Amino acid sequence: MGYTQTDYYETIIQRQIRSGRASNKSEVINQALALLDAVTQGRGPAGASFGNADELEALLLQAGPPAAMTAARKARIYGRLKG
């Protein structure tokens, strides 16, 4: 089985590995597919504020336009990942 991997997705994969959430690329991909399957089957992540893809889409639409990524915002979001 093959797939196309872009720089964008490679960055996400590497961030997950660096943060300790996964130990290798296969684990990241398996986790992502399991989450996708759970959401599309109406079994959102435990403790999440959504239970299915429609509820997730509604939450994302309610969030409004994206905010600019400032240095302070980036530190607040990603700072906890540094170990």
N, C-alpha and C positions, 0 to 999 in steps of 0.2 A: 504494500500500500504506500502510495506517495502523497505528498502534499506540498504546497507552495508556502514557503515561510518568508515573510517580508521582514524588513528591519524593524518595523513597528512591533510585530509579534515577538521577534527575537528579544527586543528590549523588555517586553512584559515578562517573557520566560525567564530572562536573566535576573530581573528584579525579584521574581518569586523565589528563585534559587538563593539569591543573596540574602533575602529576608529570612530564610530558613523555613519557609512554608512548603518547600519541595526540595528534593535532593538532586533531581535531574530533569531534563526536558520531558521525558516520558511521563514522569509523575505530574508535572504541570499540565500537560495535555490531558492526561487521564482525569485530573481534578476538574479541569474546565469542561470536559465532556460530561462528567457526572453532574456538574452543576447545571449545564444546559439541559440535560435529560430531566433532572428534577424539576426545573422551572417549567419546561414545556409539558411535563406530565401533571402539573398542578401541585407539586410537592416542593415548594420553595425551601431555601435553607432554614434550618432550625433557628428560631429567634429573629428571623427577618421580618420586615414590615410588609412583605408581599408573599403570596402563596403560589402565584402562577405568572405566566408571561404577560397577560393582560394587566394585572395589578402592577407589575414592574414597569410596564410602559406608561401607565397612568402616573406613577410616582415620578418617573423621569420627566414627563411632560409638565407636571406641577412644579418641578424645580426651576423652570424658566430658563432663560439663556445662560450659557456658561459664563462664569466669572474669569477674568484674566488671571493667569498664573503669575503671581508676584513672588518674589523671594520669600517673603514672610509666609504667604499661603503655602508655598511648597515646603517650607520648613515645618509648618504645622501639620501638613498632611503626611509627609514622608519622614519626618524627624524621628518618629517612634520606631521606624523600621531599622534604624542604625543600631547595631548591637555592639 
